[in-house]
Amino acid sequence: MDFNYDLFETVVITANMPDHGVLAGDLGAVVDVHSRPQRAYEVEFVNPDGTTRALLTLAPSQIRKLSLGDVLTTRQLPLAA
């Protein structure tokens, strides 16, 4: 089921994108919403120092809302390659 996401909402990516250093389960923030030609979300993934690691345009099916069952964790960046 696709949801609508708000600007600046924290989301979870559901797809691996190792070329961008992003793996399923990583957290990102919605920084733009596109409605044409189809709904898509610009999602920013950041490093601990606040610099951008990746800025990806994702379909609604590639992200999901955070849930109470989620566990937040970290990993070293080389593990995403």
N, C-alpha and C positions, 0 to 999 in steps of 0.2 A: 504494500500500500504506500503510495507516495503522499508525503505531507508537504505543506507549505512551510517554509522556514523564514524567520524574520531576519532582518539585517542585524548583524553582530551576534546572532545566536551561535552558541557553541554546538558543533555537530561532530559526529563520528563518521569517518570514511569507512565504507564497507568493501572497498576494492584495493588490491595491492597496486601501487604505482612506484616500483623500486627505482625506475629511471629518475624519479623526482624526490627520492628519499622518503617516500610516504608508504606506509603499510596499513592494511585494514586494522581498524581499532584506534588509529591516531586521531587526535582531536584537532579540529580546525574551527575557524570563525567565518561565518558568512559575511562577506564584505561587499557583495553586489548581487542583485537578483535580475535575471534576464527572463523576459516573457516571450520574446520572438527570436527566431522562428519557433522555438519551443522553450518551455520552462527549463532554466538551468541556473546554477548558483556558482558564483565566484567564491572559492573558499581559500583562505590563507592559513598556512601552517607555519608556525614560528619556532625558532630556536629558544632555548632558555633565556638568552640575553635580549629577546624581543625582535631580533632580525628575522626577516622572512626566509624560510627554508623552501617553500613552494607556494605558488599561487596557481590554483587549478580551476578550470571551469568544469563543473560536475553536474551530471543528471540527477534528478531527485532519487533515482534508484541506487545511486552510488554513495549516498549519505543517509544517516538516520539521526534521530534525536537521542540525546542521552537518556538513560533509564536508571531507575533506582538500583538495578542489578549490575550496573557497570562498576568495574574496579579501575581506578585511574593508576597508571604505572608509567615508568619510563624505560627506555632502552638506549643504548649507544647508537649513534647515527650509522656507523658501518654495518650494522645488522640489517638495515633497510636496503642495502645494495645487492 
